[in-house]
Amino acid sequence: PNVFDKSAHGTYVWGIMAGVMQDQFMGAAPLANYYLFQTEDVDSEYRIEEDNWVAAAELADSLGLDVINSSLGYSLFDDTTMNYQYTDMDGQVSRASIAAEKLSKKGVIVVNSAGNSGNSHWYFITAPADAEDILTVGAVDSLAKVAGFSSHGPTYDGRIKPNVSAMGVKTYYPFSDDKVGKGNGTSYSSPIIAGSVASLLSALKDYSPAAVRNTIEKTASLFPTYNFDLGYGIPDFWWAY
């Protein structure tokens, strides 16, 4: 009943897209219309959270949403028998990944954080960032260098992930009514891209979501080359427009 009753994480993520603070902060898509879904149980980590993600995705689709930002990822759980392996990161195992791909096929642009496992033994992207036709977002610092924590590709079946990257080190977000905070994580690079996608979609109403997604990749700083740290690099949305 109250999407604000748990962690502040989602609020900060939303603020990166929607926040407006006079003379201090402007979000990536402050005039967009938003629906907020709480799918994460911050007190534990079980696969039921993926089911929550799928339920939110179904409702989002029924409401006609154009873009979904998902600053979430799943790999290891409190019950170790639920743990994924890197071999599962092919977009076909995780329920959330399968749902994300179905959303993309229906014309929703799903933007998902790559994950923050770059410095851990997991290292690779997490689900649902492994879904094929979504924009998976890595994190860079102010010098456009990959953040140490940013999860790496490829998917287990060899696809390019992340697709693009954005600022995820000391990223600004609205912290309170009169203060701006800074945070680290692909959770914060993802909404920069998602908000920018929403703004671009509003300007390119005659283009399909798939065409918009492909155009974003083609404007990125490394395209037509890529690597498994940044994907195609940092996109240029003005050039895309």
N, C-alpha and C positions, 0 to 999 in steps of 0.2 A: 503493500500500500504506500510505501514511502521510499523512493529510490535514493534518498539522501541519508538513510538511517545507518549506513555501514561505513566503509572506507571512503576517505576523501579522494582517492585515486581517480575515480570516474568523474568527479566534479572538476578536478584539475584538467583532465583530458577534454571534457566538454568545454571548459573555459578557453582552451587553446583554439577551439573552433568558434565559439559563440561569444566570448567575452568582449566587453567594451568598457574601458576605463579612460575617462577623459585625460588626454595628454600623457597617458602612461601605456595603454595597451589596446591593440585592436586585433581581434581574432581573425582566423582565416576565412570564415564565412559567417559574419555576425548577423546577417539578415536572412539566413536560412531558417526553415522550420524544423524543429527537432522533436523526436521521440526518444525517451531515455528508458533503457531496460537494465535492470539489475539481475545479472545471471551468476555472479561470482559469490561464493561463500568465503569471506576472507579469513574465517577461523579454521578452515580445513581445505584439503585438496583431494577431491574424488571425481570420478568420471561423470557423476550426476551433473556436474557443472557444464559439461558438454551438452547434456540433454537440455539444460536450461538455455544454453546458447542456441540450440536448434529451435526450441520453442519461441524464443525471442525473434529468431530469423523468420520463422513462419508468420508470426504476427506482423513483423516489419514488412514482409512481402504483401500480406493482405491489406496493409495500410497504404501501399503504393510508394514506399520509400525508394529514392533513387540511389542513395549512397549509404553504406553502413561503415562506420568506424568501429573496429574491434581491437582494443588494446589489451588483448588477452592471449595466452598461449598455454598449451598443455603438453607435458612430456613425462614428468615424474609425479607420483601421487603418494599420499600418506600410507595407503595400502600398496605395498610394492608389487603385489601381483597384478595391479592395474597398470604398472609402468609401461610406457611405450619404449620401443627400440628405434634406433635410427632407421632401420629397415622398414619401419612403419610409416615413415615420413614420405609417402608417395601420393598423398592426396586421396587414397582409396580406403584407408583404415579408420581414421578418426571420424566419428559421427559429425563433429563440427566441420571438419574439412569437406566431407561429402555434402553437407548442407550449404557451405559457402560456395562450392562449385555449382550446385543447383541454382542458387540465387543468381550467380553470374550468368548462367544459361538463360535465365528469365529476364535479364537486362538490368540487374542491380549491380552497381560497382561496389565490390567489397574491398575495403582497405584494412589490412591487418598488420599489426606489429610483428616484426620478424622474431622477436624474443630477445632475452637478455642473458643468453647462455654462452656468449663468446669466450668468456674467461673460465668457464667450467668444463668438466669432463664431457658434458653433453655436446657443447660447441655449436651444434647445428640449429637450424630453425625449429620451431615447435608448431604443433597443430593449433589452429587451422591455417597457419601461414604456408603450409605445403600444398594447399588447394591450387589447382592449375590456373584458372582464369581470373585470379584476383590480383590486386596490387599489394604485394608484401613489401613492407617498408623497413629498411635498416636505419641505423643511426650514425650521424657524423658529428664532428665538433665544429667549432667556428672556423677552422682551417680546412674544412672539407675532408678531413681524415676520418677513417672509420673508427667508431668508438670501440674501445677494448671489449666492452660487454656485449656489443651487438652480435646477434647470432648469425651464423654463416650458412651459405648454401654449399652445394646444390641440394635439391630434393634427392631422395634415395634413387629415384629413377632418372636422375641427371638433368632435371630442368633448372632454369635460371631462377634462383632465389637468393637474396631479395630481388624484387623487380627494380625498385628505385630506393633512394635514401633521402633523409632530411635531417634537420637539426635535432639531435637527441641528447646533447651534452649542455647542461646549464640552459635548458630551454625555458623560456619565460611562460608563465601562466598566471591568471588571476588567483591570488591567494586569499584575499579578503576584500571587503568593500573598498579599501584604500591602499592595499599593498599588492605588489607583484612578487611572486616567488620564482625560483629556478629549480628545475629538476632534471634528472638523468634517466634515460630509458627509451627503448623503441616505443613504449607506450606514449611518449610525447612527440616522437617524430611522425608516428602514424596519423594523428589528427591534423597535423600541418598539411599532410598530403590530402587527407579526406576533405578538409575544409576547402582546400584549393580545387579539388575535383568538383565539389559542389558549385563553387563559383564558376568554374569553366563550363560545367553542364548548363548552367543558367544562361550562359552567353552563346552556347552552341546547341540550341534546341533542336536543330535539324539533323544532328549527328547521332548515330547509335552509340550506346555506352561502350561497345567493343571498340569502335573507331576512336572514341575519346581516350580510352585506356591505352590503345596502341600509340596514339599521338603523343601522350604524356611520356611514354617510354622513349619515343624517337627524339624528343627534345632534351633528354637527359645528357649529362655532361660527358659520359663515356661512349654513348651510342655512336656507331654501330658495334663497338666493342663492349665488353662487360667483364666483370669479375664476380666471384662468389662472396665478396665482402660488401660491395655497394650495388650489385646488380648493374643496371645501365647508368647508374650515377644519380646526380641531383637534377631533377627536372626543372625546366624553365616554362612556367605556365603562361607567361606573356607570349613567348614564342609559340607555344601550343595554340594560343588563341589566334 
